[in-house]
């Protein structure tokens, strides 16, 4: 690409091109060859370059006099005269490499030379011509592209509409689905029946053709045999004719017959001559008869034509009458069909009206049913909420009862394990005994002497039990007897009672202790009675 060149234009061609294509108005009229070549005028050359830049690059006139914004200059008034030249050089330096010119310098703007300006302008004009040529092609391509895009959009819209129509045609409405299914099933059944009939007919035709082919083959064979036999018979006949010899008797009979035939021929000849003479007389009278006959023939022909016309007219009349009769019959049929169709249409309209009324009633019933169902559903929801609250409360109570039952079971198990321990039983008995003794003697619970006197003295050698004052041996023995009986009952209750008993019942260790307490009170009353009696 770097080695490629462009044609060099003459100064006259350059000036004419600049006048006709680049400059306009007074600028084009006042342009002279000496203003650009020879001793050029800088302002006119700069103007030509500016107009080329405006046309090719789209640069406006203000861009040539603008100060760059990214440069800080103390005194911009100094650069006012140099700015247009500098901007022109910058823009031309960007344009000319596209025109295959790479040696453009600022001296070509400040001090131009003729040969270099001719080369620069010829390259620029070549590029402008190429640009215009390609621009036309580009505009044609753009127009064709726009038209193609419009056609494409139109075709896409048409395609979408067709697709929608196809979808509408392909989609079967819900109302006609059952009918279409029935029709498809009937079509399939008909196709199957037609195929079966076709196969049956085809097999029958094949059988018939095979039979006919066999018959034709047999007949052709018989024909060939007959032809052979005929040929043999003809040969035998010729051979037999050559062998036959005529007899004299037959010759005589043949001669007599010939004589008789000659006589008959003579008689017929005489008759013919007689008839000829009669015909000759008649022929003389023939011309007048022929004229009359010709007249009669003409009349007969005319009458025949008239008869033919009458026959044709009568046939046409008959045809017209037949057509009228058929048309009247068709009219009657059409009237009957019209009446039947009107009746069918009215019946269908009535059916449609009744169906619409039924549909309206059904819709109203459905809406009423929906309203009732919704009301019932709301009531059920309210009841369900109330039942749910009750169920949750019952579940909470059940959980609380279960927790209480588990606590009671744990307490019962602990008490049962403690009841099995003998030390615990001894402590319970001692507490019961001392409680009863205190209640009988009227002592206070906090009296230390009483609590200590009921215990064993570990320092004594006999380790005997000491009782408080006011009790005899009989009273103590009765109390012990009752305590032993209560202990036996307590053991029976602990063995017989299940651990998970009812919460509300009074059975358990507490009840047994209560019974122990009551029995001890009874024992307390008995010694008092005995002492009174003593």
C-alpha positions as CSV (number, residue, x, y, z in Angstrom):
1,X,0.0,0.0,0.0
2,X,2.9,2.4,0.7
3,X,4.3,1.9,-2.8
4,X,1.0,2.7,-4.5
5,X,0.8,6.0,-6.3
6,X,-2.0,8.2,-7.7
7,X,-2.3,10.1,-11.0
8,X,-0.9,13.6,-11.2
9,X,-3.3,16.3,-12.4
10,X,-2.3,19.3,-14.4
11,X,-2.7,22.8,-12.8
12,X,-5.6,23.6,-15.2
13,X,-7.4,20.4,-14.3
14,X,-6.9,21.1,-10.6
15,X,-8.2,24.7,-10.9
16,X,-11.3,23.6,-12.9
17,X,-12.0,20.8,-10.4
18,X,-11.7,23.2,-7.4
19,X,-14.0,25.7,-9.1
20,X,-16.7,23.1,-9.9
21,X,-16.6,20.8,-6.9
22,X,-14.9,22.4,-3.8
23,X,-15.3,26.2,-4.0
24,X,-18.7,27.9,-4.3
25,X,-20.0,31.3,-5.4
26,X,-17.6,34.3,-5.5
27,X,-14.7,32.1,-4.3
28,X,-15.0,29.8,-7.4
29,X,-15.4,32.8,-9.8
30,X,-12.4,34.7,-8.4
31,X,-10.0,31.8,-8.4
32,X,-7.1,32.1,-10.8
33,X,-4.2,29.8,-11.6
34,X,-1.7,32.3,-10.3
35,X,-3.3,32.4,-6.9
36,X,-2.4,28.7,-6.3
37,X,0.6,28.0,-8.5
38,X,3.7,30.0,-9.3
39,X,3.7,32.7,-6.7
40,X,0.7,31.4,-4.6
41,X,-1.3,33.5,-2.2
42,X,-1.3,31.9,1.2
43,X,-4.8,33.0,2.2
44,X,-6.4,31.4,-0.9
45,X,-4.4,28.2,-0.5
46,X,-5.3,28.1,3.2
47,X,-9.0,28.6,2.1
48,X,-8.8,25.8,-0.4
49,X,-7.3,23.5,2.3
50,X,-10.1,24.5,4.7
51,X,-12.8,23.9,2.2
52,X,-11.4,20.4,1.5
53,X,-11.2,19.7,5.2
54,X,-14.8,20.9,5.7
55,X,-16.0,18.7,2.8
56,X,-14.0,15.5,3.6
57,X,-13.5,15.5,7.4
58,X,-16.5,17.6,8.5
59,X,-14.3,20.2,10.3
60,X,-16.1,23.5,10.9
61,X,-14.6,27.0,10.5
62,X,-14.5,27.6,14.2
63,X,-12.1,24.7,14.8
64,X,-9.4,26.5,12.9
65,X,-9.4,29.4,15.3
66,X,-9.9,27.5,18.6
67,X,-7.2,27.5,21.3
68,X,-6.6,24.0,22.8
69,X,-8.2,23.8,26.2
70,X,-5.5,21.7,27.9
71,X,-2.8,24.3,27.4
72,X,-2.3,27.3,29.7
73,X,-0.9,30.3,27.8
74,X,-0.1,33.6,29.5
75,X,-0.8,35.9,26.5
76,X,-3.1,34.2,24.0
77,X,-3.2,37.4,21.9
78,X,0.3,36.6,20.6
79,X,-0.9,33.3,19.1
80,X,-4.0,34.6,17.4
81,X,-2.2,34.9,14.0
82,X,-0.5,31.5,14.3
83,X,-3.4,29.4,15.6
84,X,-5.2,29.1,12.2
85,X,-2.0,28.0,10.5
86,X,-1.2,25.5,13.3
87,X,-4.7,24.0,13.4
88,X,-4.7,23.8,9.5
89,X,-1.4,21.9,9.6
90,X,-2.6,19.5,12.3
91,X,-5.8,18.6,10.4
92,X,-4.0,18.4,7.1
93,X,-1.4,16.1,8.6
94,X,-4.2,13.8,9.7
95,X,-5.9,13.9,6.3
96,X,-2.9,13.5,3.9
97,X,-1.8,10.0,5.1
98,X,-5.2,8.7,3.9
99,X,-4.4,10.3,0.5
100,X,-1.1,8.3,0.4
101,X,1.0,11.4,1.2
102,X,3.3,11.2,4.1
103,X,5.8,14.0,3.7
104,X,3.6,17.0,4.5
105,X,5.4,19.7,6.5
106,X,4.5,23.0,8.1
107,X,6.7,24.7,5.4
108,X,4.1,23.6,2.8
109,X,1.6,25.8,4.6
110,X,3.9,28.8,5.3
111,X,6.0,28.7,2.2
112,X,4.4,26.4,-0.4
113,X,6.2,25.2,-3.6
114,X,4.5,24.6,-6.9
115,X,5.5,20.9,-7.4
116,X,4.6,19.9,-3.9
117,X,1.3,21.7,-3.9
118,X,0.4,20.1,-7.3
119,X,1.3,16.7,-5.8
120,X,-0.7,17.4,-2.6
121,X,-3.7,18.7,-4.4
122,X,-3.7,15.8,-7.0
123,X,-3.6,13.3,-4.1
124,X,-6.4,15.1,-2.3
125,X,-8.5,15.2,-5.5
126,X,-7.9,11.6,-6.2
127,X,-9.0,10.7,-2.6
128,X,-12.1,13.0,-3.0
129,X,-13.0,11.2,-6.3
130,X,-12.5,7.8,-4.7
131,X,-14.5,8.9,-1.7
132,X,-17.4,10.2,-3.8
133,X,-17.4,7.0,-5.9
134,X,-17.4,4.7,-2.8
135,X,-19.9,7.0,-1.1
136,X,-22.4,6.4,-3.9
137,X,-21.8,2.7,-3.5
138,X,-22.2,2.9,0.2
139,X,-25.4,4.9,-0.1
140,X,-26.8,2.4,-2.5
141,X,-25.8,-0.4,0.0
142,X,-27.4,1.6,2.8
143,X,-30.6,2.1,0.8
144,X,-30.7,-1.6,-0.1
145,X,-29.9,-2.5,3.5
146,X,-32.7,-0.2,4.7
147,X,-35.1,-1.7,2.2
148,X,-34.0,-5.2,3.1
149,X,-34.5,-4.4,6.8
150,X,-38.0,-3.0,6.1
151,X,-38.8,-6.1,4.0
152,X,-37.4,-8.3,6.8
153,X,-39.5,-6.5,9.4
154,X,-42.5,-6.7,7.2
155,X,-41.9,-10.4,6.5
156,X,-41.3,-11.0,10.2
157,X,-44.6,-9.3,11.0
158,X,-46.4,-11.3,8.3
159,X,-44.7,-14.4,9.6
160,X,-45.8,-13.7,13.1
161,X,-49.4,-13.1,11.9
162,X,-49.2,-16.3,9.9
163,X,-47.8,-18.2,12.9
164,X,-50.7,-16.8,15.1
165,X,-53.2,-17.8,12.4
166,X,-51.6,-21.2,12.2
167,X,-51.8,-21.5,16.0
168,X,-55.4,-20.4,15.9
169,X,-56.1,-22.9,13.1
170,X,-54.1,-25.7,14.8
171,X,-55.5,-25.1,18.3
172,X,-58.8,-26.8,18.6
173,X,-61.4,-24.9,20.7
174,X,-62.6,-26.6,23.8
175,X,-66.2,-26.6,22.6
176,X,-65.3,-28.6,19.5
177,X,-62.7,-31.0,20.9
178,X,-65.3,-33.8,21.4
179,X,-66.7,-33.4,17.9
180,X,-63.1,-33.4,16.4
181,X,-62.2,-36.5,18.3
182,X,-65.3,-38.3,17.1
183,X,-64.6,-37.1,13.5
184,X,-61.0,-38.3,13.7
185,X,-62.1,-41.7,15.0
186,X,-64.7,-42.0,12.3
187,X,-62.2,-41.0,9.7
188,X,-59.8,-43.6,10.9
189,X,-62.5,-46.3,10.9
190,X,-63.5,-45.3,7.3
191,X,-59.8,-45.4,6.2
192,X,-59.5,-48.9,7.7
193,X,-62.7,-50.0,6.0
194,X,-61.6,-48.5,2.6
195,X,-58.2,-50.2,2.9
196,X,-59.9,-53.5,3.7
197,X,-62.3,-53.1,0.7
198,X,-59.4,-52.1,-1.6
199,X,-57.4,-55.1,-0.5
200,X,-60.4,-57.4,-1.1
201,X,-61.1,-56.0,-4.5
202,X,-57.4,-56.1,-5.4
203,X,-57.1,-59.7,-4.4
204,X,-60.3,-60.5,-6.4
205,X,-59.1,-58.6,-9.5
206,X,-55.7,-60.4,-9.2
207,X,-57.5,-63.8,-9.1
208,X,-59.8,-62.8,-12.1
209,X,-56.8,-61.6,-14.1
210,X,-54.8,-64.7,-13.3
211,X,-57.8,-66.9,-14.4
212,X,-58.2,-64.8,-17.6
213,X,-54.5,-65.1,-18.3
214,X,-54.7,-68.9,-18.0
215,X,-57.8,-68.9,-20.3
216,X,-56.0,-66.7,-22.9
217,X,-53.0,-69.0,-22.8
218,X,-55.2,-72.1,-23.3
219,X,-57.1,-70.4,-26.2
220,X,-53.9,-69.2,-27.9
221,X,-52.5,-72.7,-27.6
222,X,-55.7,-74.1,-29.1
223,X,-55.5,-71.5,-31.9
224,X,-52.0,-72.4,-32.7
225,X,-53.0,-76.1,-32.8
226,X,-56.0,-75.3,-35.1
227,X,-53.7,-73.3,-37.5
228,X,-51.3,-76.1,-37.7
229,X,-54.2,-78.6,-38.4
230,X,-55.6,-76.2,-41.1
231,X,-52.2,-76.0,-42.8
232,X,-51.9,-79.8,-42.8
233,X,-55.5,-80.2,-44.1
234,X,-54.8,-77.7,-46.9
235,X,-51.7,-79.7,-47.9
236,X,-53.7,-82.9,-47.9
237,X,-56.5,-81.3,-50.0
238,X,-54.0,-80.2,-52.6
239,X,-52.5,-83.6,-52.7
240,X,-55.9,-85.2,-53.1
241,X,-57.0,-82.8,-55.9
242,X,-53.9,-83.8,-57.9
243,X,-54.8,-87.5,-57.4
244,X,-58.5,-87.1,-58.6
245,X,-59.3,-88.3,-62.3
246,X,-62.5,-87.2,-64.2
247,X,-64.9,-90.0,-65.4
248,X,-66.7,-90.0,-69.0
249,X,-70.2,-90.1,-67.4
250,X,-69.5,-87.0,-65.5
251,X,-68.2,-85.4,-68.7
252,X,-71.5,-86.1,-70.5
253,X,-73.7,-84.7,-67.8
254,X,-71.5,-81.7,-67.7
255,X,-71.9,-81.1,-71.5
256,X,-75.7,-81.4,-71.2
257,X,-75.8,-78.9,-68.5
258,X,-73.7,-76.5,-70.6
259,X,-76.1,-76.8,-73.5
260,X,-79.1,-76.0,-71.3
261,X,-77.3,-73.0,-69.9
262,X,-76.6,-71.8,-73.5
263,X,-80.3,-72.1,-74.3
264,X,-81.2,-70.1,-71.2
265,X,-78.7,-67.4,-72.1
266,X,-80.2,-67.1,-75.6
267,X,-83.7,-66.7,-74.2
268,X,-82.5,-64.1,-71.7
269,X,-80.8,-62.3,-74.6
270,X,-84.0,-62.1,-76.5
271,X,-85.8,-60.8,-73.4
272,X,-83.2,-58.2,-72.9
273,X,-83.4,-56.9,-76.5
274,X,-87.2,-56.6,-76.1
275,X,-86.8,-54.8,-72.9
276,X,-84.1,-52.5,-74.5
277,X,-86.5,-51.5,-77.2
278,X,-89.1,-50.7,-74.6
279,X,-86.6,-48.7,-72.6
280,X,-85.5,-46.9,-75.7
281,X,-89.0,-45.7,-76.3
282,X,-89.2,-44.7,-72.7
283,X,-85.9,-42.8,-72.9
284,X,-87.2,-40.7,-75.7
285,X,-90.0,-39.6,-73.4
286,X,-87.4,-39.2,-70.5
287,X,-86.4,-35.5,-70.7
288,X,-89.9,-34.2,-70.0
289,X,-90.2,-36.7,-67.2
290,X,-86.7,-35.7,-65.9
291,X,-87.8,-32.1,-65.7
292,X,-90.9,-33.0,-63.8
293,X,-88.9,-35.3,-61.6
294,X,-86.3,-32.5,-60.8
295,X,-89.2,-30.2,-59.9
296,X,-90.7,-32.9,-57.6
297,X,-87.2,-33.6,-56.2
298,X,-86.8,-29.9,-55.4
299,X,-90.2,-29.8,-53.7
300,X,-89.3,-33.0,-51.8
301,X,-86.0,-31.5,-50.7
302,X,-87.9,-28.4,-49.5
303,X,-90.4,-30.5,-47.7
304,X,-87.7,-32.6,-46.2
305,X,-85.9,-29.5,-44.9
306,X,-89.2,-28.2,-43.5
307,X,-89.8,-31.6,-41.9
308,X,-86.3,-31.5,-40.4
309,X,-86.9,-28.0,-39.1
310,X,-90.2,-29.1,-37.6
311,X,-88.5,-32.0,-36.0
312,X,-85.7,-29.8,-34.6
313,X,-88.2,-27.2,-33.4
314,X,-90.4,-29.9,-31.8
315,X,-87.3,-31.5,-30.2
316,X,-86.2,-28.1,-28.9
317,X,-89.8,-27.6,-27.6
318,X,-89.7,-31.0,-25.9
319,X,-86.3,-30.2,-24.4
320,X,-87.6,-26.9,-23.2
321,X,-90.6,-28.6,-21.7
322,X,-88.4,-31.1,-20.0
323,X,-86.2,-28.4,-18.7
324,X,-89.3,-26.5,-17.4
325,X,-90.6,-29.6,-15.7
326,X,-87.1,-30.3,-14.2
327,X,-86.8,-26.7,-13.1
328,X,-90.3,-26.8,-11.6
329,X,-89.4,-30.0,-9.8
330,X,-86.1,-28.4,-8.6
331,X,-88.0,-25.3,-7.5
332,X,-90.4,-27.5,-5.5
333,X,-87.5,-29.3,-4.0
334,X,-85.7,-26.1,-3.2
335,X,-88.9,-24.7,-1.6
336,X,-89.2,-27.8,0.5
337,X,-85.5,-27.7,1.4
338,X,-85.9,-24.0,2.3
339,X,-88.9,-24.7,4.5
340,X,-87.1,-27.6,6.2
341,X,-84.0,-25.4,6.6
342,X,-86.0,-22.6,8.0
343,X,-87.7,-25.0,10.4
344,X,-84.3,-26.4,11.4
345,X,-82.9,-22.9,11.9
346,X,-85.8,-21.9,14.0
347,X,-85.5,-25.1,16.0
348,X,-81.8,-24.5,16.4
349,X,-82.5,-20.9,17.5
350,X,-85.0,-22.2,20.0
351,X,-82.5,-24.8,21.2
352,X,-79.9,-22.1,21.5
353,X,-82.2,-19.8,23.4
354,X,-83.2,-22.7,25.8
355,X,-79.5,-23.6,26.1
356,X,-78.6,-20.0,26.9
357,X,-81.4,-19.9,29.5
358,X,-80.2,-23.1,31.0
359,X,-76.7,-21.9,31.0
360,X,-77.8,-18.7,32.8
361,X,-79.7,-20.7,35.3
362,X,-76.8,-23.1,35.8
363,X,-74.4,-20.1,36.2
364,X,-76.8,-18.5,38.8
365,X,-77.1,-21.9,40.6
366,X,-73.4,-22.3,40.5
367,X,-72.9,-18.8,41.9
368,X,-75.4,-19.4,44.6
369,X,-73.8,-22.8,45.3
370,X,-70.4,-21.0,45.4
371,X,-71.8,-18.4,47.9
372,X,-73.3,-21.2,50.1
373,X,-70.1,-23.2,49.9
374,X,-68.1,-20.2,50.8
375,X,-70.4,-19.4,53.7
376,X,-70.3,-23.0,54.9
377,X,-66.5,-23.0,54.4
378,X,-66.2,-19.8,56.5
379,X,-68.4,-21.3,59.2
380,X,-66.3,-24.5,59.1
381,X,-63.1,-22.4,59.3
382,X,-64.5,-20.6,62.4
383,X,-65.6,-23.9,64.0
384,X,-62.2,-25.4,63.1
385,X,-60.4,-22.4,64.7
386,X,-62.5,-22.9,67.9
387,X,-61.9,-26.6,67.9
388,X,-58.3,-26.0,67.3
389,X,-58.1,-23.7,70.3
390,X,-60.0,-26.3,72.4
391,X,-57.6,-29.1,71.1
392,X,-54.6,-27.0,72.0
393,X,-56.0,-26.3,75.5
394,X,-56.8,-30.0,75.9
395,X,-53.3,-30.9,74.8
396,X,-51.8,-28.5,77.3
397,X,-54.0,-30.0,80.0
398,X,-52.9,-33.5,78.9
399,X,-49.2,-32.5,79.0
400,X,-49.8,-31.0,82.5
401,X,-51.5,-34.2,83.6
402,X,-48.8,-36.3,82.1
403,X,-46.2,-34.3,83.9
404,X,-48.1,-34.7,87.2
405,X,-48.5,-38.4,86.6
406,X,-44.7,-38.7,85.9
407,X,-44.0,-36.8,89.1
408,X,-46.4,-39.0,91.0
409,X,-44.8,-42.1,89.5
410,X,-41.3,-40.9,90.4
411,X,-42.5,-40.0,94.0
412,X,-44.2,-43.5,94.3
413,X,-41.1,-45.2,93.0
414,X,-38.9,-43.3,95.5
415,X,-41.4,-44.1,98.3
416,X,-41.5,-47.8,97.3
417,X,-37.7,-48.0,97.3
418,X,-37.6,-46.3,100.7
419,X,-40.3,-48.6,102.0
420,X,-38.2,-51.6,101.1
421,X,-35.4,-50.2,103.2
422,X,-35.7,-51.5,106.9
423,X,-34.0,-48.5,108.4
424,X,-36.6,-46.2,106.9
425,X,-39.4,-48.4,108.2
426,X,-37.9,-48.4,111.7
427,X,-37.6,-44.6,111.7
428,X,-41.2,-44.3,110.5
429,X,-42.4,-46.6,113.3
430,X,-40.4,-44.8,115.9
431,X,-41.8,-41.4,114.8
432,X,-45.3,-42.8,114.8
433,X,-44.8,-44.4,118.3
434,X,-43.5,-41.2,119.7
435,X,-46.2,-39.1,118.1
436,X,-48.9,-41.3,119.6
437,X,-47.1,-41.3,123.0
438,X,-46.8,-37.6,122.9
439,X,-50.5,-37.2,122.1
440,X,-51.4,-39.6,124.9
441,X,-49.1,-38.1,127.5
442,X,-49.8,-34.5,126.5
443,X,-46.1,-33.7,126.1
444,X,-44.6,-31.2,123.8
445,X,-42.6,-32.2,120.6
446,X,-39.6,-30.1,121.7
447,X,-39.2,-31.9,125.0
448,X,-35.7,-33.5,124.9
449,X,-36.2,-35.9,127.8
450,X,-39.1,-37.5,126.0
451,X,-37.2,-37.9,122.8
452,X,-34.2,-39.3,124.5
453,X,-36.0,-41.7,126.7
454,X,-37.4,-43.6,123.8
455,X,-34.0,-44.4,122.3
456,X,-31.6,-47.1,123.2
457,X,-28.8,-46.2,125.5
458,X,-25.6,-47.3,123.8
459,X,-23.5,-47.0,127.0
460,X,-25.7,-49.4,129.0
461,X,-24.9,-53.0,129.0
462,X,-28.5,-54.2,128.6
463,X,-29.4,-51.6,125.9
464,X,-33.0,-51.6,127.0
465,X,-35.7,-49.1,126.1
466,X,-36.9,-46.5,128.6
467,X,-40.4,-45.2,128.4
468,X,-41.7,-41.9,129.9
469,X,-43.7,-41.8,133.1
470,X,-47.4,-42.5,133.1
471,X,-47.3,-45.6,130.8
472,X,-47.7,-49.2,131.8
473,X,-46.5,-52.4,130.0
474,X,-50.0,-53.3,128.9
475,X,-50.5,-50.0,127.1
476,X,-47.2,-50.3,125.4
477,X,-47.9,-53.9,124.4
478,X,-51.3,-52.9,122.9
479,X,-49.7,-50.1,120.9
480,X,-47.0,-52.4,119.6
481,X,-49.7,-55.0,118.6
482,X,-51.7,-52.4,116.6
483,X,-48.5,-51.1,115.0
484,X,-47.6,-54.6,113.8
485,X,-51.1,-55.0,112.3
486,X,-50.7,-51.7,110.6
487,X,-47.3,-52.6,109.3
488,X,-48.7,-55.8,107.7
489,X,-51.5,-53.8,106.0
490,X,-48.9,-51.4,104.7
491,X,-46.9,-54.2,103.2
492,X,-50.0,-55.7,101.5
493,X,-50.9,-52.3,100.1
494,X,-47.4,-51.7,98.8
495,X,-47.4,-55.1,97.1
496,X,-50.9,-55.1,95.7
497,X,-51.2,-51.4,94.6
498,X,-49.7,-50.6,91.1
499,X,-47.1,-47.9,90.9
500,X,-49.1,-45.8,88.3
501,X,-52.3,-45.6,90.2
502,X,-55.0,-43.0,89.8
503,X,-54.2,-39.5,90.8
504,X,-57.5,-38.7,92.4
505,X,-57.6,-41.9,94.6
506,X,-56.5,-41.9,98.2
507,X,-54.6,-45.2,98.1
508,X,-50.9,-45.0,98.8
509,X,-48.5,-44.7,101.6
510,X,-50.2,-41.5,102.8
511,X,-53.5,-43.3,103.3
512,X,-51.8,-46.2,105.1
513,X,-50.1,-43.8,107.4
514,X,-53.5,-42.1,108.0
515,X,-54.9,-45.5,108.9
516,X,-52.0,-46.2,111.2
517,X,-52.7,-42.9,113.0
518,X,-56.4,-43.8,113.4
519,X,-55.6,-47.2,114.7
520,X,-53.2,-45.8,117.2
521,X,-55.9,-43.4,118.4
522,X,-58.2,-46.4,118.9
523,X,-55.5,-48.2,120.9
524,X,-55.1,-45.0,123.0
525,X,-58.8,-45.2,123.9
526,X,-58.8,-48.9,124.8
527,X,-56.2,-48.7,127.7
528,X,-58.1,-45.8,129.1
529,X,-61.3,-47.9,129.3
530,X,-59.4,-50.8,130.9
531,X,-57.9,-48.5,133.5
532,X,-61.4,-47.1,134.3
533,X,-62.8,-50.6,134.7
534,X,-59.8,-51.6,137.0
